[in-house]
Amino acid sequence: MGAPVITPDELTDLDTPVVVAVETPLWSIIKKLREKGFRNIVPYVFIIFDQEVDEVDSANHYLIQSFYYEVFRSKKNNNSLLSIDIPVTMRCSLRCRDCSNLMQYFKKPRHADFEQMKRAVKKLFDLIDFTFDVRILGGEPFMNPDLYKFIDLFHAYSSKFAYMWVITNGTIIPDERNLEALKNRKIFVRISDYQNPRQQIEKLVSVLVKNGIFHEIVPIQAWQDCSRIQNYHRTQEENEAVLRNCGVRDTPTIIDGKIFRCPLSGSAWLLSILPPELYEYVELLNSNDSNDSLRRQIQGLMRQKYLKACNFCGNRSINTNRIPPAIQTGEPLEYDIYARI
């Protein structure tokens, strides 16, 4: 393109537009430029993010997400979300004892109501400007025969998100309708590899490759021991630390027409584990509040330092509470209902 390629130390004019076209040391270079007084800085990943290229592999996806995460965290009052979870079913082909989405407790798991989700998603995108990721998950999403409808639902909002992940445990081969819906450059299939004999990862990958569907296999080495719901009697400072270190603190979820701050809180709502006053959510469908009011409510929810439900979470810190993943249990687990606190 004829543009000079120089090191940060060679830059002297603070008004010079700077395109940072590196990968691994991206943020260290940007930090150094900012410390020198440069403000007109464009990471090359942002150009990719604006769809300069036809295909973005999963490695570049994480690089771009890193950029968006920095932007997202730096803005206090915006109408964007880092990510959003769309659980399309509570049914799963595995029954993992320590599932952080609490699937192990559902005695009669059900699929999400598509029409309700359709209305909730429309309302959400009326309220927000953008979300980096949409994550379709469960349970096991391929257990929902109407999964393709949920994927197709987002076509109308493709300008408001960068990528969609369909997160699967690799035990089910999708049918033709679902495969057709997955043929989109914004969609990745993420296969969690637990080394479980019921998984059909090799066969699934073969089908995805044959159909030209973006995918990746993620070896899962450990989970967080967070799914044992009980009153931990933490202090406010301790609950703030729980949320601050939570791996899904910026991943709200839509359940029953409501937006919850985290998937565990949303699943606990469906299970009625906690009394109603301990749930914090924004009502997307059954509210008379204006859109401006709902936007402020979403921003407020995402800025909270802790949730009341954090006191009942085992702690989903990415650095602690590590346990072996996907240990199976034969029957749905019993749980306590905290009707009185």
Stockholm file with secondary structure:
# STOCKHOLM 1.0

chainA/1-341         MGAPVITPDELTDLDTPVVVAVETPLWSIIKKLREKGFRNIVPYVFIIFDQEVDEVDSANHYLIQSFYYEVFRSKKNNNSLLSIDIPVTMRCSLRCRDCSNLMQYFKKPRHADFEQMKRAVKKLFDLIDFTFDVRILGGEPFMNPDLYKFIDLFHAYSSKFAYMWVITNGTIIPDERNLEALKNRKIFVRISDYQNPRQQIEKLVSVLVKNGIFHEIVPIQAWQDCSRIQNYHRTQEENEAVLRNCGVRDTPTIIDGKIFRCPLSGSAWLLSILPPELYEYVELLNSNDSNDSLRRQIQGLMRQKYLKACNFCGNRSINTNRIPPAIQTGEPLEYDIYARI
#=GR chainA/1-341 SS CCCCCCCGGGCCCTTSCEEECCSTTHHHHHHHHHHTTCCCEEEHHHHHHTTCSSCCCHHHHHHHHHHHHHHHHHCSSCSEEEEEEEECBSCCSSCBTTCTTCGGGCSSCCBCCHHHHHHHHHHHHHHCSEEEEEEEESSCGGGSTTHHHHHHHGGGGGGGEEEEEEEECSCSCCCHHHHHHHCSTTEEEEEEECCCTTCCHHHHHHHHHHTTCCEEEEECCCEESCCCCCCCCCCHHHHHHHHHTBTTTTCCEEETTEEESSHHHHHHHHHTCSCGGGCCEEESSSCCCCHHHHHHHHHHHHHCSCCGGGGGSCCCBTTSCEECSCCBCSSCCCCCCCSCC
#=GC SS_cons         CCCCCCCGGGCCCTTSCEEECCSTTHHHHHHHHHHTTCCCEEEHHHHHHTTCSSCCCHHHHHHHHHHHHHHHHHCSSCSEEEEEEEECBSCCSSCBTTCTTCGGGCSSCCBCCHHHHHHHHHHHHHHCSEEEEEEEESSCGGGSTTHHHHHHHGGGGGGGEEEEEEEECSCSCCCHHHHHHHCSTTEEEEEEECCCTTCCHHHHHHHHHHTTCCEEEEECCCEESCCCCCCCCCCHHHHHHHHHTBTTTTCCEEETTEEESSHHHHHHHHHTCSCGGGCCEEESSSCCCCHHHHHHHHHHHHHCSCCGGGGGSCCCBTTSCEECSCCBCSSCCCCCCCSCC
//
